[in-house]
């Protein structure tokens, strides 16, 4: 189905034409007509299926028909990265219209706060916000959401995982009951169903390929020890010089820095992204990655959702994620919009149980890909903390041995003294 069949405003169609959008994805085909009719929506769709366009395009069409200078639409997102991404897409879609939007998120400076307050009080057509930062504005008493017509929750499951349930309810209470509410989520756990019952009215249900990797992703699974991981990733990257954008996912912030240092020593152009960086620094890294000034980004799950960069060729799970859903979101960064991509996952003995849960979720069993010979021959190095513990045990044993020797010497000396003592007459 082509976008021209939806009856969208000509300015919007011209913008999406410049962006290369021609055929609507399944989620767009189902959601756009229902939203145009004013229905509440609860949609289950994985990352990379075109969710943002599915909920934004029909709202923008309505705004081209009428907008009065007050806040019309409120979009809530779990992370600042996703809020920025949504706002960037809105600005692209509205290039040939007079609709305006602003992203409101934590970690910004005082000047940004002033700009946010101005947008909230004087009226931006669309507010895209993280719940915590928006609630901080609401508590100050100057925000007026009485004319809000649409509330959209993107990646609602992620927001609830972070702990935003109560914040969402508080924000919703500031909007009219007559609003149209759209809830998009990658998964549908019980708490999502509970939230939908509280805030949606007779919603239209959409479910698109829930929690399944895109067809274009080639998944390669390697059984490794920790010492083999860095050489293997170096080998894969060097074997694929045509890969222009690569994301390496780590489960911890500390390991991000270690991986970056290791790849730089191998001569790779790489930067790291984690919550240790200031927001402006994180945005700068992502922008350099987007413009291909940086080839490789090493990141925590902060980038598993909330980054919309096309043509990511390789995703590496340096660590197996702690939950199966994160695996789907990570590898969903590649093979977007019906392209092709490679996802590599490194599995150690400690990861077998977690990876079994991933196989159950995506309903697919994997065989391990053989390691290159020079990597397979690398033995597990004993970790420095293990060596320290081993050294401490040896020191304690040696100390104990010394004490035993001293005690033995004292006892022998006492026996000698008793033996040498002169007998009484």
Secondary structure, 3 states (H helix, E strand, C coil): CEHHHHCCCHHHHHHHHHCCCCECCHHHHHHHHHHHCCCCEEEEECCCCCHHHHHHHHHHHHHHHCCCCCCCEEEEECCHHHHHHHHHHHHHHCCCCCCCEEEECCCCCHHHHHHHHHHHHHCCCEEEEEHHHHHHHHCCCCCCCCCCCEEEECCHHHHHHHCCHHHHHHHHCCCCCCCEEEEEECCCCHHHHHHHHHHCCCCEEEEECCCCCCCCEEEEEEECCHHHHHHHHHHHHHHCCCCCCEEEECCCHHHHHHHHHHHHHCCCCEEEECCCCCHHHHHHHHHHHHCCCCCEEEECHHHCCCCCCCCCCEEEECCCCCCHHHHHHHHCCCCHHHCCEEEEEEECHHHHHHHHHHHHHHCCCCCCCCCCHHHHCCCCCCCHHHHHHHHHHHHHHHHHHHHHHHHHHHHHHHHHHHHHCCCCC
